[in-house]
Amino acid sequence: MENQQKPNVIADDVVVSMNYTLTVNGEVFESSPEGEPIEFIQGHGHIIPGLERQLYGMSIGDSKEVSVASDDAYGEVDPEAVMEVPRSEFPEDIPLLPGVQLQVRNEEGEDLDATITKVSADSIELDFNHPLAGKDLTFDVTVVDLRPATDEEISHGHVHGNNHGEHGEELL
């Protein structure tokens, strides 16, 4: 582990431990589990851009409410990301009901998240937009800890430890 001094404020290449509550339209959508803050490397796109920008300069113990417009979060709803799929392409054990979320493998072998939005006798409408696309978000954040990211964490693109995305995927 590198011998670096503990940072005083959030800056690029700093591992941030943060508690958060995400509110959408006045309703709590999700929050970090009690006593289990999320961890990410600041400045590496691990969280949505609008939130990441507003964290710079915060210190351990600081709290603030951050509003993020949809275009600076998960983007606007893309009508091209909604498609009709023949009902016959779905296995019988999948509940085909509006609101059901599932993973679909595309022709390139990638797993994509989708939500069933409409069900008819012949087809199922799938929405591949992020569930928070088109929504303005409000975060209540509290910085729990800061430390320098190791060279290995920076080169691997994610925090090594417990409370982070397994492969450096975007967390929020």
C-alpha positions in Angstrom: 0.0 0.0 0.0 1.3 3.4 -0.9 2.5 5.7 1.8 0.2 8.6 1.1 -1.3 11.1 3.5 -5.0 10.8 4.2 -6.9 13.4 2.0 -8.9 16.2 3.7 -11.4 16.7 0.9 -12.9 14.9 -2.0 -10.7 15.1 -5.1 -9.8 12.9 -8.1 -8.2 9.6 -7.2 -9.7 9.7 -3.7 -11.6 6.7 -2.4 -14.9 8.1 -1.0 -17.0 6.2 1.6 -20.4 7.7 1.5 -23.9 7.1 2.9 -26.7 8.2 0.7 -30.5 8.3 0.3 -31.8 8.7 -3.2 -35.2 10.4 -3.5 -37.3 10.5 -6.7 -40.4 12.7 -6.9 -40.4 12.9 -3.1 -40.3 9.2 -2.6 -37.2 7.3 -1.2 -36.0 5.1 -4.1 -33.0 3.5 -2.3 -30.3 4.2 0.3 -27.1 2.7 1.4 -27.6 0.0 4.1 -27.2 1.1 7.7 -23.5 1.1 8.5 -22.5 0.0 5.0 -21.5 3.1 3.0 -20.8 2.8 -0.7 -17.1 3.2 -1.8 -15.9 4.6 -5.2 -12.9 6.3 -6.7 -13.8 10.0 -7.3 -13.2 11.3 -10.8 -13.5 7.9 -12.5 -17.2 7.8 -13.5 -18.2 5.2 -10.9 -21.2 7.3 -10.0 -23.5 9.5 -12.1 -21.8 12.6 -13.4 -24.1 15.2 -11.8 -23.6 13.7 -8.3 -19.8 13.2 -8.8 -19.3 16.9 -9.8 -21.1 18.1 -6.7 -19.0 16.1 -4.2 -15.6 17.8 -4.9 -14.4 19.6 -1.9 -16.5 17.8 0.7 -14.8 16.5 3.9 -15.4 13.6 6.3 -18.6 14.3 8.2 -20.0 16.7 5.6 -23.6 16.2 4.5 -25.5 17.9 1.8 -28.5 17.5 -0.5 -27.6 17.2 -4.2 -30.2 17.7 -6.9 -29.3 16.1 -10.3 -31.3 16.7 -13.5 -32.2 13.7 -15.5 -29.8 14.6 -18.4 -26.9 14.6 -15.8 -28.0 11.3 -14.3 -29.4 8.4 -16.4 -30.4 10.6 -19.4 -33.7 11.0 -21.0 -36.0 8.2 -21.9 -35.0 6.8 -25.4 -38.0 5.6 -27.3 -35.7 3.5 -29.5 -34.9 1.4 -26.3 -38.4 0.0 -26.2 -39.2 -3.0 -28.4 -41.9 -5.6 -29.0 -40.8 -9.2 -28.6 -43.0 -12.2 -29.7 -44.5 -13.9 -26.6 -43.3 -17.2 -27.9 -39.7 -16.2 -27.3 -40.2 -16.2 -23.5 -39.8 -19.3 -21.4 -43.0 -20.4 -19.7 -41.6 -20.0 -16.2 -41.1 -16.2 -16.5 -44.1 -14.2 -15.1 -45.1 -12.0 -18.0 -46.5 -9.0 -16.1 -46.0 -5.2 -16.5 -43.2 -4.1 -14.1 -41.3 -7.4 -14.1 -37.6 -6.8 -14.5 -35.5 -9.3 -16.3 -32.2 -9.8 -18.1 -32.2 -10.4 -21.8 -29.1 -11.6 -23.8 -28.6 -9.7 -27.1 -27.1 -11.1 -30.4 -23.6 -10.1 -29.1 -24.0 -12.2 -26.0 -24.4 -9.2 -23.7 -26.9 -9.3 -20.8 -29.2 -6.3 -20.9 -31.7 -5.2 -18.2 -35.2 -4.7 -19.3 -38.6 -4.0 -17.8 -41.9 -5.5 -19.1 -44.1 -2.5 -19.9 -47.0 -4.1 -21.9 -48.3 -7.6 -22.3 -50.7 -8.7 -25.1 -51.8 -12.1 -26.4 -49.0 -12.1 -29.0 -46.2 -9.9 -27.8 -44.4 -8.4 -24.8 -43.1 -4.9 -24.8 -39.7 -4.5 -23.2 -38.2 -1.2 -22.1 -34.4 -1.2 -22.0 -34.1 2.3 -20.6 -32.6 2.6 -17.1 -35.5 2.7 -14.6 -34.4 6.2 -13.5 -34.1 7.6 -17.1 -36.0 10.8 -17.5 -36.2 11.4 -13.8 -34.6 14.2 -11.7 -32.9 12.8 -8.6 -32.2 14.1 -5.2 -29.4 12.7 -3.0 -28.9 13.2 0.7 -25.2 12.3 1.1 -22.8 12.1 4.1 -19.1 11.6 3.6 -18.0 8.8 6.0 -14.3 8.4 5.1 -11.7 9.4 2.5 -8.4 7.8 1.6 -6.1 7.8 -1.4 -6.8 5.2 -4.0 -3.9 2.8 -4.5 -2.1 2.6 -7.9 -3.6 -0.9 -8.2 -7.2 0.3 -7.6 -6.7 3.1 -10.2 -5.3 0.7 -12.8 -8.0 -1.9 -12.1 -10.7 0.9 -12.2 -12.4 0.0 -8.9 -12.0 0.0 -5.2 -10.6 -3.1 -3.6 -12.5 -3.9 -0.4 -16.0 -4.6 0.7 -18.6 -2.1 -0.3 -18.2 -1.3 -4.0 -19.1 -2.6 -7.4 -17.4 -5.9 -8.2 -15.9 -4.9 -11.5 -15.9 -1.1 -11.2 -19.4 -0.7 -12.6 -21.3 2.5 -12.1 -22.8 2.4 -8.6 -25.4 5.1 -8.7 
